[in-house]
Amino acid sequence: MTRKILVVEDNEELAFGLRTNLEIEGYEVEVATDGDAGFEAAKRFAPELIVLDLVLPKSDGFRVLRAVREAGLRMPVLILTARGEEADKVRGLKLGADDYVTKPFGILEFLARVEALIRRAAAPPPRPIDHFGDVTVNREARTVTRGGKIVAVTPKELDLLIALLDRGERAVSRFELMRDVWGYSDSVITRTVDSHVAELRRKLEDDPRTPRHILTVQRFGYRLVLTPETSSS
């Protein structure tokens, strides 16, 4: 079944580029060029995702976002913001947006954000408590215990661990982890991911030099093994 995306953008050139690239990725795309048309299309077209510019004719993106949520529509919304407009990002997230990209943005970053939002929306809700080895992760309380004792982890270490848990035992790239945990911050480099993984291994593995749970996937990233049969490096 083809996944549907609504793009609400009044810049014809940008809207055309987004539509073209999304259709290449296999999405069915509808474009609305003003806020009022965008809201009507959201109700009629029932997309899996809305890409919403904040500066629009008739009704701006904030009004559209508020109307979408008040109408009970729960599809993820990715807002497009101008560079440096931090207040707009915060306001959009408070109104119910799920993520944002800052103009100008790269198409690969945009497509990755779209894919991540649709994947999360389609995934079953995560379990509040996860286990691997003698480690227990309580997502709601945001605590980690090992052998029944609290382990002091930083917020980013916990977010990284949850990102690995969300993949089950599938490999996840450093790029995906940077996106999910740090949100493409300019200050984040792949070495940041590696150093946080090293800290998690130090705190959660019996032998951090020969980890059995948080494993390296060479030249790609990492994966979490919940019930290892043998030691791995």
Secondary structure, 3 states (H helix, E strand, C coil): CCCEEEEECCCHHHHHHHHHHHHHCCCEEEEECCHHHHHHHHHHHCCCEEEEECCCCCCCHHHHHHHHHHCCCCCCEEEEEECCCHHHHHHHHHCCCCEEEEECCCHHHHHHHHHHHHHHHHCCCCCCEEEECCEEEECCCCEEEECCEECCCCHHHHHHHHHHHHCCCCCEEHHHHHHHHHCCCCCCCHHHHHHHHHHHHHHHCCCCCCCCCEEEECCCEEEECCCCCCCCC
